[in-house]
Amino acid sequence: MNVLTDSDNRSVRPIGRIDANSSADLDKALSLFPENDRDIIVDFSDCPYLSSAGIRVLLKTKKRLTPGQAELFLTSVSPVIFQVFETAGLHKLFCLKPDLESALHQIRSSKKPNVTTHTLAVGTDKYTLEVRGNQNSEGCFWNGNEIVSYNEMGFAAGFGYPSEASLLPVDEPSFFVVAGNCTGFLPLSGDSEADFRLTSDPEKTGFLVQEALSFGHQPVATLNYNGVEEQSLTQLTDVVGQVKRQYLNGSPALLLVLADFAPQTPSISIILCNDEALKVSAGLHGLTRFTRRLIQSKGAQQPLGLKFNLFTLDGTGTPSLYDLLRHHLTFENISEVEQVPSGFTTKAARVWILTAGAFTDGTAKRLPIESDKGFTPEPHKAFLARQIYTDSSRLIVKPLHGGFSAQTFQVTSFDHEGRKMRPTVMKIAHRDLIKRESDHCKQYALPYIFNNSANVLGTVFYGETGALRYNFVGIGGEDSTLRWLTHLYQEEELTTLEPLFDKIFLQILKPWYGQPVSKPIEPFKDHDPTYTFFPHIYKTVEELFGISADDPTIMVAETGRQMLNPYWFLKHEYARRRDETIEYNTSICHGDLNMQNILLDENRNVYLIDFSETRPRSIVSDFARLEAILLVDNAPVENEAETIAYINQLTPFYNTSRLDELPAITFDGPYKAMITKNFSLTCRMRRYAFECSQSNPDLVPYILALLEWILPIVCYGLPIYQKRVSMVIASLLCEQLNRLTAQMD
């Protein structure tokens, strides 16, 4: 193997295999670059193989560069070598670039500032000062309830709540500091001890902020003290004040990161200098909590901050600030968090100084969200939207519908150069539902539904809430719009809807329903609504109708007779028969295929969303779901007389014995056209179910799938008459179920 060296660009290009023998040549070539504060590039464009010995050389070089905040770039890495890095978990450790030019561009665009070194004599004590970068750097202020990520905050101090706090907390906020991937919280009430939080992903982890001042990510100066005499915190801040006047243009507000290397009591403190510049900034931006806290502080120069007491703190070498924090602010190493004590002293300290010559509104730098009146940009929703649309410079959010367990929105987004991107859908719900939906989409939808299914572009989480972003294959053009099937169902005639329903169930979803697998199922367990979204159904029914789930029968005014109590049946018969199994055809089923989970574009292309409940189950489940919507959710009844008439007309339909038995029913009354449309589509659902079950006439699996969605309608936000219809239809179905199972016995 040969190694070509480019001294000007500090790059090497190994030509040939890097094995146990040739790795020494690579090591020698890299060692010829003595400066450890400048980046190095290894170009793999002519290297087909990398051994473990070669990896050790790269790790050794990276470790050598780290204290000087320099980087080792690897370029033109072949897929074979990348797989070696990925298998070893090193693909995120090294800075990989597609080619030499990309690495050089990044190095030149992020050229490190010149560092000047000074020695400060204060009495008999001497300090070493390194000054770098722009001493007039700009900070950010935050004022108002906003969820802000660790990365957005940078090094900061303020008032807020840990991420596990409620979304609208009523308690007094805590004083907090942010340092890299660590945040310390000091409750202001005095009833609780200070605590800390750590994150492995500062960009995606946030917490609720009321007021804060952010000082960016890079210190502008480092002050070192290693003397004989103990230095008090007041003495240290006096020296910092001198540094500020002489080297930092005098005016900026300061945040200090103070590492105390005392062998027995090491610590890292984040300190906000309580001086005039800070008071002016707090008052200028209406940060009332800061102002009150500054006034309450003892003495004009009393710092505000938190101290992380540590078990160990390694001060050897000159690690970067982020490396020092990442290695030492850990769960295993932090022993305690406390307010910086007034009696703090040190003999060996390093102080990183961060400045802000001015503070601008942090919210102005965030992704703007334009929202329809249906989307309330509550802090957690806005945070999730920004996290999942990091590729965008502007969002327009419009609600599609508010579901029972989730909220779904159409999002128009624009890239960072203002170009409009494809329309997408964002869904916000409980984190378990979002995770399940993402997993099920990948497992059950994408491998089967070809170009008519949603593609999950990403998920993000905050506390117990998650968000998911859908893209749809086939949607294009700036004027693309999405509508849910409910709109077409309400607007179109049967002649339009029937071929559309055939397209959905006989074509798009044929890979699901067209491949039945016979296996044992437990229908009473699988279709119990109290085990999914409606555990409170018994309480709701008692409050709504005065019906106890422990009474076997109820008197039903609409039918004028005693009927089987469907809620008693659910509570007692489902429990008794929970472990019963039958052999039946199964398939992948959507699990909640309502007309608000079916979207259409302007060309009537069909797209499905919401796969949280998607899994293999009884093959007739989705068809029964639509029947519940058509005949019960959308029952056109507005008074008692219409309710009685509607139930009387439907009763023969729920007195059949076979799945393919569809009695002809003539409807009349003011809603004849709507009822006829609903009933015709329902009969179509039954025909789909019969065909997909391979002409199995057994009605029991279908009834149980139907009851899963008719029983809980009493929990919906529907008028009372639709809820009465659901109760009576559920009773008819339970009576029908008893008749059919008795015939089987």
N, C-alpha and C positions, 0 to 999 in steps of 0.2 A: 504494500500500500504506500502511495505517495501522499504528502500533505502540502497543498499550496497555501501560502500565507500572504494575505493582503494587509500590510502593516497600517496603511492609511485608514482603511475601513475596519481595522481590528477584526478581520474575519479569516477563517481557515476553511479549506475545502478538501476533505479526505477523498482520495480517488482509489476505490477498491474497498475490500472488506475490512471492517474494524473487528479484529478477533483478539484473542489473548495475547498474541505476539505484537500485532501492529498497534494495539491500544497505547503502548508506551510512546510511539511516534506522535500520536495525537496529543498525549499528555505533554510531551516536550514542546510541541508547537504552541499549545495554549499557554504554557508557562512563560513563553517569550513576551507575553503582554503583561508587564509588571503592574501597571496601575490598576488598582482594584475598584476605582470609582468610575470606570468607564465600561460601557457595554461591550460584549464580545459576541460574534456571530459564528456558528458552525453551519456550513452549507453542505447538505447531504445530497445534492443533485447527482453526484457520481459515486454514491456509496450504497451498495445493495444489501449490506448486512451489518448488523450491530450486535456484538456479544455483550454479556454481562460485564466483562472487563471494561468495555467501552462506556457502558452506562456509569460505571464507578468513576471514570475520568470526568464525565459530564457533571455528575453530582459533586465531585470534588471542586470543579471549576465554579459551579453555581454557588457553593458554600463560600468560596473565596471572594466572590463578588458581592455577596449579600450585605456585609457590613458597610460597604461603600455605596449602597443603594443602587448598584449596577445590575444589569440583567444579562442572562445568557440566552441568546436567540438561536433557535434551531430552524433552518429553512429547507424547503424542498424535500421534506421527509416523505419517503415512499410509503404506500399503504402497509407494506410488510413491516417496516421499522415502526410505523405508528402503532401497529398492533402489538409490538413488543412493549412500547411505552404504555399502551392502554391496559394490557394484561398486568403489568406491574403497578398500575395506578399512578403512573408518572406523567400522563398526558396533560394533566392540569398543573403540574409543577413547573414544567418548562414552558417558555414562551415560544409557541410554534407559529411560524409565518409561511405563507405559500411559496415565497421566493426571496432572494437576496434583496431585491429592490424594495419589497414591502418592509423588511426589517430595517433597512437603512432609512426609509421614509419615517418610520416611527421613531427611530433614534434621533433623527435630526429635528423632528417636530416637537420632541419632548426633551430637548437639550437641557441638561441640568445647569442651574445658575452657578456663577462663580461663588466660591466660598472664601470669605476673608476671616482671618483669625486675629484675635486681640487678647491681650492680657490686662486684666483689671486688678489694680491694687486698692483694696479697701482696708485701711489700717495696715495690720500685719498679715491680713488674709489676701490670697490671690485667687482669682477666678480666670478661667479660660473661656473666651467667648468666640463662637463661630456664627457669622452672619451670612445669610444666603437669601436669594430670591427677592421678591417685591415686598418692601416694607409697608406699602400702602394697599395691601390686599383687601378685597371687599368681602364682608360677611353678610349674613342673612338674619333677619328677624322674623319671628313667627308669632302671630297674635290672633287667637281664636282657636276653637277646637278643630284641630287637623291631625290626622294620622300621618306621621312622617317617618320615612325609613331611616335606618341607621346611616345609610350611605348619604342620603340627602342632608342629614344633620352634620356629618363630619364630626369634628371636635366641637362640643356644644355644652351649654348649661341652660337650665330653664325649669319650668314647672309643668308637670303632666302626670300621666298614669301608666303603669306597666301594661303590657299588651293583653294580659288576661283580665284586665278590668272590664266592667260592663261597658257597652257601647255608648251609653249616656250616663256616666258616673255622677253621683250626687255628692260624694265625699270630697273633702279638701284634697287638692292635688299634692303630689310629692315634689320636692326639689330634686332635680336629676342632673347628672352629667353623662356625656357620651364620649367614649374613647374607643375608636375602632369598632370592634365587634362586641363591646361591653358597655352596659349602662348601669349606673348606680342610682338608687332611689332612696331618698330620705323623707319619710312622711312628716308633714308639717304639724300634724295633730299632736305628736309626741307620744301617742299610744302604741305605736309600732316601731320596731327596729328597722334600721336601714337594711337594704337588700340590694341584690344585683341580678341582672339578666345577661345572658350570653347568646349570641347567634352565630351560626355557621354561614349565614347568607345575609350580609348587611344590606344588600340591595332590595331584598324581598321581605325583610322583617321590619315592622314598624311599631309605633306605639302612639298613644293619644297625647298630643302636645297642646297646652293652653298658651303658654308664652315661652319663647326660647331665643337665645342668641347663638348663631352658628359662626364658627371661625375658620371654616374650610377644612382642608385635609393635610396641609403641609406647614410645618413650623418654619418660621423665618429666621430663627436663631436658636442656638443651643448654648447653655451656660453650665460649665462644669466647676464643681468645688470639691476638693479633696485636701482638707487641711487638718491641723491639729486641734483647733478650737471648735467647739460646738457652735453651729450657726442657728439662730432662731429663725422662725418663719418671717418675723418682721425684718430681720437683717437681710434675708434672702430677697424679700420683696423690695427692700430699699435698693439693693443692687440691681434688681430688675428695673426699678424706676430710673436708675442711672443709665442703664442700657437703653431704655426707651428714649430718654432725652438725647443721648449722644449718638445713637445708631439707628433708631427707629422713627425718626422724624417727630418725636415728641407727643403726637396727638392720639395715636390709635388705642382702642380698648384692647386689653390683653387677656388671653387664656393661657394658663401654665399647666404643663404636665411635668410633675416633679417626681423623679425616681430617687428614693432614699435607699442606699445600699448598705445600711447598717446590718452587720452580720446576724444579730439576734432579732431585730425588729424591722425587716425590710418592708417597704411599702411603695405604692404608686398613688399619687394624689392628682386630682384634676381641680384646678383652682381658678376662679374668676376674680381678677384683680378689682377690688372695690375702690375705684378711683373716680375722678371727675369725668373722664371720658366715658366710663360706663354709665354713670348717672345721667349724663346728657343724652346718651343713646337711648336709655330706657325711657326717659321722659319724652323724647322726640317721637318715639314710635308707640306711645300709649301703653307701655308694658307696666301696668299698675302693680302687679305682684312683685316685679323686680324692684320697682321704686320703694314699695313698702319694706321689702326685705333689706334693701340697702340702708334705709333710714334706721331700721331696727338694729342693724349691725353695730357692734361696739367699736367705736373709733372710726375715724374717717377712712382709714386704710385697712380695715379688717377684711381679709379675703373671704370669699364664699367658695366652698368646695367640699368634695368628698374624698376620703382617704381609704384606699384598698389595702388592708393589712395582708401581707403575704407570708407564706412559709419559706419561700426561697426567692431570690432575685439575683440573677447572674449578671454582673456588670462587666465581665471581661469582653475585650474587643470593643467595637463601635457599632453595635447593631442599629438598624433603622428603628425609628419610633414604632412603626407598625409591627415589626418583628418582635420587638421587646414586649409590646402589649399582647400580641397574639400568643407568645410563648408563656407569659406569666399571669395574664388575667384569665385564669381557667378555673373550672369548678374545683379541681384538686388543689389549686395553689392559693386561692383566696380564702383567708381565715375569717375575715370580718370586714364590714364596711361601716364607716363612721364619718361624722362631720370632721373636717380638718380641725384638730384641737389647737387652741391658742398657744399652748405650751410646746408645740412641735419644735424639735431641734434635730440637726443632722451634722455629721462630719464628712460624709461622702454622698454627694448629690449630683444629679444631672437634671437640668431644667430645660425643657423644650418650650419655646415661646411662640405662640400663635397670635396674630394681630388682625384687627379689622379697622381700617381707616374710616370706613363707613359701612352702614348696614342697609341693605335693600330688602324689599318684601320677598320672602322666600316663596310665597304662593305664586308670585308673578313668573317664577322660573319653572313652574310645574306644568304638566300637560293640561291645557284648558279643556274643560268639559262643558259643552252646550247641551242643556237638557230640556226636554219637553216637560210639561207640567206633571206628567205621570212618573217622572224619574226624580226623586228627591236625592240630591247628592249628599246623603249622610256621609260622615267621615269615612266609615268602613267601606261603603260602596264606592266612593270616589277613589279611595286608596286602591281597592281591588281593580277598578277600571284602569287606573294609571299603571298598575303593575302588569296587567295582562296586555296592554297596548303600548309597550315600550318602543315599538317601531313607528309610532305615530307622533305627529306634532299638534293634532287637533282632533277632538271627538265630537260627534253629534249623536246623542243617545235618545232613542225613542222607544217607549214601551210597546212590546208586542201583546203581552197579556200578563196579568198577575195570577199565577197559578196557586193551587192550594198550598204547595210546599216550596215554591220557587218563584222568582221573578225573571222574566225573559225580556230582552231588549234587542232591537235592531240598532247596530252601531255603524255609522258612516265615519270612516277614519281617513286621515290625510297623512302622507309620509312627511319626512323632515324637510322636503323641498316643496311642500304644498300640493303634491299630486294626490288626487282622490284615489283611494284603494277600493278593492272589492268590498261589498257589504258583508258584514259578519253579524253573528248573533252572540250576545253575552248573556249568560245565565248566572244568577246569584242565588245561593241556597245554603243549607247547612253543609258543612265540610264533608260529612259522610256521604251525603247524596251526590255532591259534586265529584268526589273521588270515585264513587261507584259508577256514576254515569260515564266518566272518562274511561274507566277500565272496561265497562261493558260495551261502549262504543267500539273500542279497539278489538275486543274479543268477539262480539256478536254482530256488529253492523258492518264495519269496513270489509271483513273477509267475504261478505255475502251480498251486500246490496249495491255493489258496483258504483255507477256514477250518479246514483240518486240518493246518497246518504250524506249526512254531515261528517265533517272531518274535524276532530278536536285539535285546535292549534295550541292549546296550553291551558293550564290550571294554576290558580294562585289561591292562597289562603290567608285569612286573618282571624285569629281566635277560632271560634266555632263556625265561621262563615267562609265560604269558598266561592270562587268565580271560575267560569269555564267559557272559553271562546271557541265558537264554531265557525268554520268556513264551509262553503258549499261548492262542490265541483259543478261547473256548468254555469254559474251565475256570472254574468259579465256586462260590461258597459256602464257608463256613468249613470244612466237612468234606471238601473235595475232596482226593482222594489220587491219586497216580500210581504205576502199576506197569508194569514192562516186560513185553513180550509173552512173554518166557521163562517167567514165572510161569504165565500161562494155558496156554501150550504144555505145561508139565509137569503141570498140574492137570486140564485139560479133555479131554473125549472128542473124537473126530474130527468128530462131528455138530455140535459147537460151533465147532471150529477152521476147518472148511472154509468156512462162510459168512463168518467173520471174515477169512480170507486172501483170499477173493473181494472183500470190501469194500476191503481194503488195495490189492490189485494191479489190480483191474478198475474201481474207482471213484475212490478217493482219488488214486492215482498214474496214472490214465488220461491226464491232461494231459502226462505224461512218455511213458509207453509207448504211448499211443494215437495218437501223432503221429510215426511213423517217418520218417526222412530217409535216403535211400540215398546213401552216399558211400564213397570208398576208406578202409579202415582198415588198420592194421598190427598184427595180433593178437598176434604174437610179441613185439613191443615193448610194446604196451599192457598185456599181462597178465603181464609178468615181475615176480615178487615181489621179486627182488633189487634192483629199482630203486625200491621203495617202502619197506616196513618191515623187510625181511628180507635185508639184504646178507650176513648172517653164516650163512646157511642151510647152506653147504657145511661150514663148521667144526663146526656143531652136529651134522650127520649123521655126520661122521667120529667125533666124540666119543661119540655115542649108539649108533651101530650099527657103527662101524668100516668105514664105506663111503666109498670115495674117489669124488669127483665126476669123476675121470678114467678110471674103469673103465666101459666101455660096458654090461656086464651084471653081474648079481649073482645069487647063489644065494639063493632065498627059501624058508625052511623051511615057511612056511604053505601054499605051493602045491607044494612038492617039486620045483621046476624052476628052471632059469636063466631070469631075466626081464630085460627091459630096465631099466637103471638110470635111474630118473626124474631123479636129480640130475645124472647125466652128460648126460641129454637137455636139462635146463634150462641147464646150463653151456655145452654145445657146440652143440646143435641150435638152441636159441633164438638164440644169437649168430650162427650161420650164416644163419638165416632171418629175422633181425631186421628187415630192410628189405622183406620180402615184403608185398605189399598185396593185398587182396581187396575187391570191391565188396559192401557189406553194409548192412543197415538199422541206423541208429544212433538214439539218443534220449538225452535227459537221463537219467542213471542216478545213483542215490545213491552208488554206489561202495564202500560198506561196509554194506550193508543186513542187518545181523544183528539178532537178536530183542532185543538190548539197546539198539538205536537206535530201537525202536518202543515208544512208551509209550501206556498207556491209562488213562483216568480211571474213576471208579466207574460211569459210564454207558456204558462201552465206546466212548467217543469215542477216535479214534486220532490220535496225534501223532508226528511224526518229528523226530529230532534228528541231530546230527553230519553236517554237510554238507561236511566238509573235503575229501572226495574226490569230491564231486558235480561232474559235468561231462558233456558229450556223449561217448558211447562206444558200443561194440557193444550193441545193444538187449537182448541176452540176459544181460548181465553180472550184474544183481541177482538174477535167478532162479537162476543157477549158484551165486551166493554162498550162498543159502539151502540149496541141495542139499548143499553141502559141510558146512554146519552140521548138517543133519538126518541125513545118512547116515554122516558120518565124525566130526565133533566129538562127536556124541552117540551114537556106536556103543556099545551096551550089552555090552561085553566086559570080563571081569575076570580071565581066565586064557587060557592058550595054546589050550586046546580050544575055548573060545567064540570066540576070534579066528579060528581055522581055519574053524569052522562058519559064522561070519558072512561071511567072505570068499567061501567056496564058494557061499553063497546069493546073494550080490550079483554074482558073476562074469558071469552071463548078461546082466545089466543093462548091463554095460560091454563088451558084445560085439555091439552093435547098429550099424546103418549110417545111421539117419535120426533126426532130432530127435523126430519123432512116433512112433517105434517104442518101445513100452512093453511089454516082455514081462511076462506074468503070473508072479509069483513067489509061492510058498507058503512062508511062514516057520514054523518050529517052534522049540521050546526054551522055556526059562523066561521069555524076554523077548519072546515072540511078539507080544503086544498092542502093546508099545512100538515094535518094529521095523515092524509093520504100519502103525502110525500114521505113523511117519517116512517109510516108503516111499510111502504114499498121498499125503502132502503133497509129497514129491519129485516124484511123477508129476504133481501139480497144477502144480508149478513148470515142468515141461517143457511142459505144455499151454499155460500162460501164455506161455512163450517162443516156442512154435510159432505161436501166434495173433498175438503182437506183432511177430514177424518176417515177418508177412504170409504165413504158411504156407510159409516157406522150410525145406526139410528138411535143409539143410546142417548137419551136426553139428560140424564143425571149430571154428567160432567159439565154440560152447557148451563144447566140451572145453577149449579154451584158457582161457576164463573160469573154468571149474571148477578147472583146474590151478593158477590163480593163488592159490586159497584152500586147496587140498588139499596142495600141496607144502609150504607153510610150517607146517603143523600140528605138525611135529616141533619147532618153536620154541616152541610153546605150553606152558603149565604143566599139561599133561594127563598121565594115567597112561601108562605105556609101551605098553600094549596098543592104545590109541587111536592112538598114534604109529605102531605097526606097521601098523595098518589103513590109515592115511594113506599110508604108503610103498607098500603093495601096490596100493591103489586107484590111486595116482598112476602106478605102473608099468603097470597095466592100461589106463589112459587114454592113456599114451604109446604103447603098442603099438597101441591102437585108432586113435590119430592117425596112426601110420605106415601102417596098413592103408588108411585112408580117403584119405590124400594120395597113396598109391601108386596107388589106383584112379583118382584124378583125373588123375594123370600118364599 
